[in-house]
Amino acid sequence: MNKKEKSIRILKLLLLANILRIPLAFIKRAIEIKIHSPLFTGISSSLIITINIIVILIAVITAFAED
């Protein structure tokens, strides 16, 4: 796999990660409305950021593992 194919694969996986992130944000907001707790809001925000980082790492690793 050449560099261009790798770049395209990474971009596709990142796009997929962003599409999957939208429902997560809606779920997070719905839970925040039910539970009025600033602690929970902080925990859920950091959890979503962690999930995003993990998805990006998986995207990059799988793109380079295809060699």
N, C-alpha and C positions, 0 to 999 in steps of 0.2 A: 504494500500500500504506500503510495507516494504522499508527499506532504500536503498536496491539495486535497486528496481524498480524506486524509486525517483531519484537516481543518474543517471540511464539510461535515464529517461525522461528528466532530465536537460541537459544531454549531447546531446541528440537528438535535443532538442530545440536550444541549442547553435550552433550545426552544421547547422541547418536550418538558423539561424540568419547569420552565416558566408556565407552561400550560397547566401542569399538575399543581402548581403553586396557587393558582386562582381559587379552586375549591377549598384548599387548605385555609386561605385567608377568610373565605366566607364562613367556614366552620368555626374558625377562631373567633370571628366577630359574633356569631350566634351564641357561642358559649360565654363570651364576655358580657353580652346583654343579660344572660341568665344569671351569671355569677358576677356581682359587682365587687370585684376584689383587685386592687392594684397589684398585689403579689402574683395572683394568677395571670394577669395581663403580662407582667414581666416574664414569668416562666414560659407562657405560650409563645411570646415574641422570640425569646432566645431559642426555644425549641424549633420554631419555624426557620430561624436563621441557621441553626445546626443542620436541619434537614436539607436546606439549600446547599450548604457547603458540602455535605456528604454526596448529594446528587451530582454536583459539579465535579467532585473528585472521581466518582464512579465514571462519569462521562469521559474525563481525560484518561483515566487508567484503561478503560475498555478501548478507547481509540488507539492508544499506544500498544496495547496487548495484541492487536490484530496482526502485527508484523509477522 
